[in-house]
Amino acid sequence: MNRRQAYEAAERRRSLIVAVLSTAVVAAGLILLVPLAPGWPAVRASFFDGGIFVDTFPTLLRAFAIDVMIFAWSVPLICATGLAIALARGARSPALFPLRIAGAVYVDVFRGVPVVLTIYLIGFGVPGLGLPRPWNSPYIWGTVALVLTYSAYIAEVLRSGIESVHESQRNAAICLGLSERDTMRYVILPQAIRRVVPANMNMLVALQKDVALLSFIGPVEILRQAGIYKSLLANFTPYVVAAVIFLAVTVPATRYADHLLNRDRNARR
């Protein structure tokens, strides 16, 4: 090990020690000072009741399965719609200019409207047309609202990935005799998708949380079930249980997204 490597290793150890000590000081401060607050006994009884936590956890975990189910069938639809919009926005043929305009309008509208408002408008508006069952289901139209909103974000992420591929890649493919369609399919998209995987992972983490917003239009998923328990028990601990369940899923997914981002950054060095 040369002097530079030894110095870098010492700096990493020093940084780790400082980080651990500062975290320990903050944690100790919270543990010692928060219970000294005058209202802490009431807060503990209302938000951290151990008996209610244990009693409600199994039911809320089963309700979370509905969130996972909606998430699972929404992701493929979002990815397919987002890719189609990204390709439409990146179309270069003059004949496809209306598609570029339509894609831009779509992205501007659904990125500009809050997701909860889109869920309200579609989740209550479309069933209000008097559609027969099962086409008035909140599961269907809640999913549609999520797909419309998140595909706009995914489309912009994919478009940024497509535009990050150097123009020489496209020119080289055309010189080899590939058509514009094959160039996009075999040359541009594989590179673009690989570059935007970390960003899209973060979008999927956000989607997993926003699935809970569908509780506003009817599905009894984890957030709505927690609200039912809160009303029955006059206690907010079920919301803490729901938060813990969400964290158990989203924190590992977020760390994995960070890992992919760091790996991609290191590969480009």
Sequence and secondary structure as in RCSB ss.txt:
>XXXX:A:sequence
MNRRQAYEAAERRRSLIVAVLSTAVVAAGLILLVPLAPGWPAVRASFFDGGIFVDTFPTLLRAFAIDVMIFAWSV
PLICATGLAIALARGARSPALFPLRIAGAVYVDVFRGVPVVLTIYLIGFGVPGLGLPRPWNSPYIWGTVALVLTY
SAYIAEVLRSGIESVHESQRNAAICLGLSERDTMRYVILPQAIRRVVPANMNMLVALQKDVALLSFIGPVEILRQ
AGIYKSLLANFTPYVVAAVIFLAVTVPATRYADHLLNRDRNARR
>XXXX:A:secstr
  HHHHHHHHHHHHHHHHHHHHHHHHHHHHHHHGGGSTTHHHHHHHH  HHHHHHHHHHHHHHHHHHHHHHHHHH
HHHHHHHHHHHHHHT   GGGHHHHHHHHHHHHHHHHS HHHHHHHHHHHTGGG   TTTT HHHHHHHHHHHHH
HHHHHHHHHHHHHHS HHHHHHHHHTT  HHHHIIIIIHHHHHHHHHHHHHHHHHHHHHHGGGGGGGS   HHHH
HHHHHHHHT SHHHHHHHHHHHHHHHHHHHHHHHHHHHHHHHT 
